[in-house]
Structures are given as C-alpha cells and as structure tokens.
Amino acid sequence: MLWLKNKLDNNLRHALKNNYYKKYRVLIYCRNLKNNIEKKIVSYKGTIIHSLTFCNVICAYVTPRAIDHLIEFPEVQWITKDSYCFICGSSVEASNNVRFSQKMKLTGKGIGIALIDTGVYPHHDLINPYNRIKTFFDIINGYKFPYDDNGHGTFISGVLCGNGGLSKGIYKGMAEGAYLHCFKAFNSNGKGFVSDVLFAMESVINVAKDHNIRIMCLPLELYNNDFFIIDCFSKLFDMAISNNIIPIVPSGSNGNVEGSMEGISCLSNCITVGGMDTTNKIKGYEFSSCGPFQRNTKPDVAAACVDVCSLNTNKKYISERNSMKIYPPSLEDPYCTYSGTSIAAAYVSSLCALILENDPSLSFKDVKALLKVSCTLLDLPKWQQGEGVIEVSKLIK
C-alpha cells in the first residue's frame, strides 16, 4: 500500500526503489511496543545496534525486505537512514595561542564533564598527579582503556580540564579540578553515526547521578536539517536537563554568514557557542555558523576558537592488545594548536564547571542566564556572537 511508504524518509525510499544496497543501517521510531519490533527485526535476520529508550528509537542493520515488513506494523512511525555527525574543527599552524591560564580559586573540583568525541589520550596533564579520566566508554571499537586515534577529543579534554603540567601551568584548561567522562562515538576520521552519538548521550544520562556529571559537551555538528534526527537530540537534551545536566554545543562550521546555522545548534534546550578569532582584531571566526534561527538568538554566547593551544596525542597508540593494557609512550610534542567552534564550546563547558562548583544547585536555565548576563557585546552583529563574549570576572566574583 502506497500510504505505508510515507513512513520512509525520502532518501531511504529512493535508495530502496533503485536497489542501491543489500542492507541499510536505519533508525526506526516506534510509537509504542518497541520490544515487539526488536523481536521482529531479529526474526527478519536483522542486527540491532542500539535500542534508545528515551526517544523510542531502534538502530539496526536490515534488508530492504525487512523494511517492507516493518512499515506494516502500526507501532512503527518512521524509518530513516542513520546518518553521520562530524567533529567541528580543523588543524592549523599558528604562533598566536589563546592561553587559558587565569588564576582563580575555583577549578571545577568534583564536577563531572561528559565529552562525546573521538576519545582521549592518557596525557600527562590529565592523569598526573592523579587520574581525572574517570570514564572511558568506547562505542566504536570496544576498548576498555583510553586512547584517541584522531586527536580532537584529547585536544578538547585539555581545554576542559588539562592542568598544564608539562607547560608549568601555561596551557591549562579552566576547570583543571573537574573529572572527565569520555564517550568515544567518533572514528579516526572524525565521523560518527547519529545513533552512536544518541546512544552515548543516553549512556551519560544513565550514569550522571553516580558520577556527578553536570555538563555534556558535544563538539559536533549535523550537515543537514533532518528534523526527525534533530527531534531525537531535542528529546535527549530535555532528558539531560531534567537530570541536572547542561548540554553545550558549538555553532558549527557552515561559514560566518547570517542564517548559516543548522542542526542541533539551533535548538533552544542547549547552550550554543559561536567562535571568535582573537588573534588580532577581534572578529567572527571565518567558519563559525551564525543565526538567528526562528525567534531564537543563536548562538547564545561566543568564545575564542582560533589558534588555541592544548593537548596533543599519539594517533597510532592503541590502548590494549588481546585485552591487555598497553601503556602510552611519552609524546615528543605534548601540545599543539587547533581552530574550530568545538573549542569555544569546550571553553564555555569548563566555565560551567566553575559555576557549578561555586553553586551546585543551579539549573540549566540558571547557568544559561548567568552566562548571558556576564557577556560583553562586541561591535559585531548579534547573529555572530549572541549575547557576546563572556567576561570571567563578571561571571565568577
């Protein structure tokens, strides 16, 4: 029946019609009775990858014939291909580095920060004098011990909570006392399936109370406006907020022009951070996506993100072999420079850790409001900067 085909995303419907592939990795939204559909998938010789409770979505590998059968069930509302998220940022060479070395009493002590990224290298600045990598959950390869085969996650970890040990405190994060909970959902190329990211988010929410995880840093972007997928993120943002977790995302990298922002950065139930180039005269970072979006002022705030110096990694290091831990070698160059709006999001995440250390009772709305009132507007359009650049001296007194 033709009306059943309306349950399929247009791209998936086109692929099925033209017999592109023998199997598809799909997201299946169930209105109810999700367990029954999971049993059906198995009976159709499909493979279930993730079952996402908070948004009633199943990720599975299935054949075209299985999809034809699944759309006949009334509890199945929508099926779409599992698309990719991408890390925000690109490597650069630079001599002008932004240094997060302001001395203050607050360090984010005891606050858990969840990072969904490419992993984390057990860098000296994260594990000495004590190990602050409290969780490492590898969705990609299933390894137990921390590693990072891309480098982005390690760099962001340094912006969040590196202690600057190998630089005598010069290149340290704002929240050096915070604990890091890293969920590897992106591969060595900086790509990750939407379902893996959603699964990581759900995993964070499930363990948040046990580890006092108050911040979820998501340095990623979607390159399309798939409104079903965006709605899944929105539901998980709501669930995170109800569990006292603050979701923080970058504005993206679609270019510094009005109305270029897309995807999850447009959502009102997260803090969206735009990027500024502070290497000379302050201006918008050339790749930082801009708002506004509907009636929302986006981004919410802005922060420096060009030629920032943070932790380096050994991309060839794998943390285990035959289930045995392999200890990491020393890095020849412990630091590197990087640019991207994900850095701005990490910087604001670290500031949130300081706020929450100072007053753990603050809610998502409280923290978002505090960030905004602590901003100084630059002589730039609001669609580039939101409420402006955060003045730490206003934020933390």
C-alpha positions as CSV (number, residue, x, y, z in Angstrom):
1,M,0.0,0.0,0.0
2,L,1.3,3.4,-1.0
3,W,0.5,5.1,2.3
4,L,2.9,2.8,4.1
5,K,5.8,4.3,2.0
6,N,5.1,7.6,3.8
7,K,6.7,6.1,6.8
8,L,10.0,6.2,5.0
9,D,12.5,9.1,4.7
10,N,12.7,10.3,1.0
11,N,16.3,9.4,0.6
12,L,15.8,5.9,2.0
13,R,12.7,5.4,-0.2
14,H,14.7,6.4,-3.3
15,A,17.5,4.0,-2.3
16,L,15.1,1.1,-1.8
17,K,13.4,1.8,-5.1
18,N,16.6,1.7,-7.0
19,N,18.1,-1.3,-5.1
20,Y,21.2,0.5,-4.0
21,Y,22.3,-1.8,-1.2
22,K,21.6,-5.2,0.2
23,K,21.4,-3.9,3.8
24,Y,20.8,-0.5,5.4
25,R,21.7,1.0,8.8
26,V,18.5,2.7,9.8
27,L,16.8,4.5,12.7
28,I,13.3,3.1,13.4
29,Y,11.0,5.3,15.5
30,C,8.3,3.3,17.4
31,R,5.3,5.0,19.0
32,N,5.0,2.1,21.4
33,L,5.7,-1.7,21.8
34,K,9.4,-1.2,20.9
35,N,10.2,-4.6,22.3
36,N,7.9,-6.3,19.8
37,I,9.6,-4.5,16.9
38,E,13.0,-5.6,18.2
39,K,11.9,-9.2,18.1
40,K,10.6,-8.7,14.6
41,I,13.9,-7.3,13.4
42,V,15.7,-10.3,14.8
43,S,13.2,-12.7,13.1
44,Y,13.9,-10.9,9.8
45,K,17.6,-11.6,10.3
46,G,18.4,-8.0,11.1
47,T,21.0,-6.9,13.6
48,I,20.1,-4.5,16.4
49,I,22.9,-2.0,17.1
50,H,21.3,0.3,19.7
51,S,17.9,0.5,21.5
52,L,17.4,4.1,22.6
53,T,14.9,4.2,25.4
54,F,14.4,7.9,25.9
55,C,13.4,8.6,22.3
56,N,11.8,5.2,21.4
57,V,14.3,4.6,18.5
58,I,15.9,1.4,17.4
59,C,19.1,1.4,15.3
60,A,19.5,-1.7,13.2
61,Y,21.0,-3.2,10.1
62,V,18.1,-4.6,8.0
63,T,17.4,-5.8,4.5
64,P,15.0,-4.0,2.1
65,R,12.6,-6.8,2.6
66,A,12.7,-6.4,6.3
67,I,11.9,-2.7,5.9
68,D,8.9,-3.5,3.8
69,H,7.6,-5.8,6.6
70,L,8.4,-3.3,9.4
71,I,6.4,-0.4,7.9
72,E,3.3,-2.6,8.0
73,F,3.3,-2.5,11.8
74,P,1.2,0.4,13.2
75,E,3.7,1.0,16.1
76,V,6.4,1.8,13.5
77,Q,6.0,5.5,12.8
78,W,9.1,6.4,10.8
79,I,12.3,4.9,9.3
80,T,15.3,6.9,8.1
81,K,18.9,6.1,7.3
82,D,21.4,6.5,10.2
83,S,23.4,9.5,9.0
84,Y,26.7,11.0,10.3
85,C,27.7,13.6,12.8
86,F,31.0,15.4,12.3
87,I,33.6,16.9,14.6
88,C,33.8,20.7,14.4
89,G,37.3,22.0,13.7
90,S,40.4,21.7,11.6
91,S,44.2,21.5,12.4
92,V,46.2,24.7,11.9
93,E,49.8,26.1,12.3
94,A,50.0,29.3,14.3
95,S,52.1,31.3,16.6
96,N,49.4,33.2,18.4
97,N,47.9,31.0,21.0
98,V,45.0,31.6,23.3
99,R,46.0,30.6,26.8
100,F,43.6,29.6,29.5
101,S,45.8,30.3,32.5
102,Q,43.8,32.7,34.6
103,K,44.4,32.1,38.3
104,M,41.4,31.6,40.4
105,K,40.3,29.6,43.4
106,L,37.6,27.7,41.5
107,T,38.8,24.7,39.5
108,G,35.6,22.7,38.8
109,K,36.6,20.3,41.6
110,G,34.2,17.4,41.9
111,I,32.2,18.3,38.8
112,G,31.9,15.7,36.1
113,I,32.1,16.7,32.5
114,A,30.9,14.2,29.8
115,L,32.7,14.6,26.5
116,I,31.3,12.8,23.4
117,D,34.2,12.8,20.9
118,T,37.0,10.8,19.3
119,G,38.4,9.5,22.6
120,V,41.1,10.8,24.9
121,Y,44.8,10.1,25.1
122,P,46.1,9.4,28.7
123,H,48.1,12.6,28.5
124,H,50.4,13.6,31.4
125,D,48.2,16.7,32.0
126,L,45.1,14.6,32.6
127,I,46.5,11.7,34.7
128,N,49.1,13.4,36.9
129,P,49.3,14.0,39.8
130,Y,46.1,11.9,39.8
131,N,44.0,10.4,37.1
132,R,41.0,12.7,36.2
133,I,39.8,10.4,33.3
134,K,37.1,8.7,35.3
135,T,35.2,7.1,32.5
136,F,36.2,5.8,29.1
137,F,33.4,4.2,27.0
138,D,34.5,3.1,23.5
139,I,31.4,2.7,21.3
140,I,33.5,2.4,18.1
141,N,36.0,-0.4,18.9
142,G,35.0,-1.6,22.4
143,Y,38.4,-1.0,24.1
144,K,38.5,-0.6,27.8
145,F,41.4,1.8,28.2
146,P,41.6,5.4,27.0
147,Y,43.1,6.3,23.5
148,D,42.4,8.7,20.7
149,D,43.1,7.8,17.1
150,N,42.1,11.2,15.8
151,G,43.3,13.8,18.4
152,H,40.3,16.0,18.6
153,G,38.9,14.5,21.8
154,T,42.3,14.8,23.6
155,F,42.6,18.5,22.5
156,I,39.1,19.3,23.7
157,S,39.9,17.4,27.0
158,G,42.8,19.7,27.6
159,V,40.7,22.8,27.0
160,L,38.2,21.4,29.5
161,C,40.4,20.2,32.3
162,G,44.1,19.9,31.4
163,N,46.3,21.0,34.3
164,G,49.2,22.3,32.2
165,G,51.6,20.0,34.0
166,L,54.1,19.8,31.1
167,S,54.0,23.6,30.4
168,K,54.3,24.8,34.0
169,G,50.7,25.8,34.0
170,I,50.7,27.8,30.8
171,Y,48.5,25.6,28.7
172,K,45.8,24.5,31.1
173,G,42.1,24.3,31.0
174,M,39.8,26.5,33.1
175,A,38.4,23.5,35.1
176,E,41.6,21.6,36.0
177,G,39.9,20.1,39.0
178,A,36.9,18.6,37.1
179,Y,36.6,14.9,36.2
180,L,36.4,13.8,32.6
181,H,34.0,11.1,31.4
182,C,34.8,10.4,27.8
183,F,32.5,8.6,25.4
184,K,34.2,7.7,22.1
185,A,31.5,7.9,19.4
186,F,33.6,9.2,16.5
187,N,36.2,7.2,14.5
188,S,39.7,8.2,13.4
189,N,38.3,10.4,10.6
190,G,36.1,12.4,13.0
191,K,32.9,10.8,11.8
192,G,30.3,9.2,14.0
193,F,26.9,7.7,13.3
194,V,24.0,9.7,14.8
195,S,22.8,6.5,16.6
196,D,26.2,6.1,18.3
197,V,26.1,9.7,19.5
198,L,22.5,9.3,20.7
199,F,23.5,6.1,22.5
200,A,26.4,7.9,24.1
201,M,24.1,10.7,25.3
202,E,21.7,8.2,26.8
203,S,24.6,6.4,28.5
204,V,25.7,9.7,30.0
205,I,22.2,10.4,31.4
206,N,22.1,6.9,32.9
207,V,25.3,7.3,34.9
208,A,25.2,11.0,35.6
209,K,23.9,10.8,39.2
210,D,26.6,8.2,40.2
211,H,29.4,10.4,38.9
212,N,28.0,14.0,39.4
213,I,28.1,14.6,35.7
214,R,26.6,18.1,35.3
215,I,27.9,19.1,31.9
216,M,27.6,17.3,28.5
217,C,30.0,18.7,25.9
218,L,29.0,17.8,22.3
219,P,31.7,19.3,20.0
220,L,29.9,18.1,16.8
221,E,27.5,19.2,14.1
222,L,25.0,17.8,11.6
223,Y,25.4,18.8,8.0
224,N,21.6,18.6,7.3
225,N,18.3,19.5,8.8
226,D,16.8,16.0,9.2
227,F,14.1,17.1,11.6
228,F,13.4,13.6,12.9
229,I,17.0,13.3,14.0
230,I,17.0,16.8,15.4
231,D,13.9,15.9,17.4
232,C,15.7,12.8,18.8
233,F,18.5,15.1,20.0
234,S,16.0,17.6,21.5
235,K,14.3,14.8,23.5
236,L,17.6,13.7,24.9
237,F,18.6,17.3,25.7
238,D,15.3,17.6,27.6
239,M,16.1,14.4,29.5
240,A,19.6,15.6,30.3
241,I,18.2,18.9,31.6
242,S,15.7,17.0,33.8
243,N,18.7,15.1,35.2
244,N,20.6,18.4,36.0
245,I,23.0,18.0,33.0
246,I,23.8,21.1,30.9
247,P,24.1,20.3,27.1
248,I,26.6,22.5,25.3
249,V,27.2,22.5,21.6
250,P,29.2,24.6,19.0
251,S,27.5,26.7,16.4
252,G,29.1,24.6,13.6
253,S,31.3,25.4,10.7
254,N,29.0,26.4,7.8
255,G,30.6,29.8,7.4
256,N,30.4,33.2,9.2
257,V,27.3,34.5,7.3
258,E,23.8,35.3,8.6
259,G,21.5,32.3,8.7
260,S,24.1,29.6,8.1
261,M,23.4,27.7,11.3
262,E,21.8,24.2,11.0
263,G,21.1,21.1,13.0
264,I,21.2,20.7,16.8
265,S,22.9,24.1,17.4
266,C,19.6,25.7,16.5
267,L,17.8,24.0,19.4
268,S,16.7,26.2,22.4
269,N,17.3,23.5,25.0
270,C,21.1,23.6,24.7
271,I,23.7,26.3,25.1
272,T,25.1,27.1,21.6
273,V,28.6,28.7,21.4
274,G,29.9,30.7,18.4
275,G,33.5,31.1,17.6
276,M,35.6,34.3,17.7
277,D,39.0,35.0,16.1
278,T,41.0,36.9,18.8
279,T,44.5,36.5,17.2
280,N,44.5,40.1,16.0
281,K,41.5,42.4,15.9
282,I,38.6,40.5,17.4
283,K,36.2,39.3,14.7
284,G,34.0,36.3,13.9
285,Y,35.8,33.1,13.1
286,E,35.5,32.7,9.4
287,F,33.9,29.2,9.6
288,S,31.6,29.8,12.6
289,S,28.0,29.2,11.8
290,C,25.6,32.1,12.5
291,G,22.0,32.6,13.5
292,P,19.4,33.7,14.0
293,F,17.0,30.7,13.9
294,Q,13.3,31.5,14.1
295,R,12.9,33.7,17.2
296,N,15.9,32.2,19.0
297,T,19.0,34.3,19.4
298,K,21.7,31.9,18.3
299,P,24.4,31.4,19.1
300,D,23.8,32.1,22.8
301,V,27.3,33.3,23.5
302,A,30.7,33.3,21.8
303,A,34.3,32.5,22.7
304,A,37.8,32.4,21.2
305,C,38.4,29.4,19.0
306,V,41.3,30.3,16.7
307,D,44.9,29.1,17.2
308,V,44.2,27.7,20.6
309,C,47.0,25.6,22.3
310,S,46.1,22.4,24.1
311,L,47.0,18.7,24.4
312,N,48.5,16.7,21.6
313,T,48.0,12.9,21.1
314,N,49.7,9.9,19.6
315,K,47.2,8.8,16.9
316,K,48.9,5.5,16.4
317,Y,48.6,4.5,20.1
318,I,46.0,1.8,20.8
319,S,45.5,1.1,24.5
320,E,45.2,-2.6,24.5
321,R,46.1,-5.8,22.7
322,N,44.4,-9.2,23.5
323,S,42.5,-7.4,26.3
324,M,45.9,-6.5,27.9
325,K,46.6,-2.8,28.7
326,I,49.4,-1.1,26.7
327,Y,50.9,1.9,28.4
328,P,51.2,5.1,26.4
329,P,54.6,6.3,25.2
330,S,55.8,9.9,26.0
331,L,54.8,12.5,23.5
332,E,57.6,14.3,21.6
333,D,55.4,17.3,21.3
334,P,52.9,17.5,24.2
335,Y,50.9,20.4,22.8
336,C,49.6,21.5,19.5
337,T,47.4,24.3,18.1
338,Y,43.9,23.9,16.7
339,S,41.0,26.0,15.5
340,G,37.2,25.3,15.5
341,T,34.0,26.1,17.2
342,S,34.2,22.9,19.2
343,I,37.0,24.7,21.2
344,A,34.7,27.6,22.0
345,A,32.0,25.1,23.3
346,A,34.7,23.3,25.4
347,Y,35.8,26.6,26.9
348,V,32.2,27.5,27.9
349,S,31.7,24.0,29.3
350,S,34.7,24.5,31.6
351,L,33.3,27.8,32.8
352,C,30.1,26.0,33.6
353,A,32.1,23.6,35.8
354,L,33.4,26.5,37.8
355,I,29.9,28.0,38.2
356,L,28.5,24.6,39.4
357,E,31.4,24.1,41.8
358,N,30.5,27.5,43.3
359,D,26.8,26.7,43.4
360,P,25.8,23.1,42.6
361,S,22.1,23.9,43.0
362,L,21.9,25.9,39.7
363,S,19.7,24.6,37.0
364,F,20.2,24.7,33.2
365,K,18.2,27.9,33.0
366,D,20.1,29.5,35.8
367,V,23.5,28.7,34.2
368,K,22.4,29.9,30.8
369,A,21.1,33.2,32.2
370,L,24.3,33.7,34.2
371,L,26.5,33.2,31.1
372,K,24.4,35.7,29.1
373,V,24.4,38.4,31.7
374,S,28.2,38.1,32.1
375,C,28.7,38.8,28.4
376,T,30.1,41.9,26.7
377,L,28.7,42.7,23.3
378,L,31.4,43.3,20.6
379,D,31.0,45.7,17.8
380,L,29.7,42.9,15.6
381,P,26.2,41.7,14.5
382,K,24.3,39.7,17.2
383,W,23.9,36.8,14.7
384,Q,27.6,36.2,15.0
385,Q,28.0,36.5,18.8
386,G,24.6,36.1,20.5
387,E,24.9,38.0,23.8
388,G,28.6,38.5,23.3
389,V,31.9,37.2,24.8
390,I,31.8,36.0,28.4
391,E,33.7,38.2,30.9
392,V,35.0,35.7,33.5
393,S,35.4,38.5,36.1
394,K,31.7,39.2,35.8
395,L,30.7,35.5,35.8
396,I,32.7,34.5,38.9
397,K,33.2,37.0,41.6
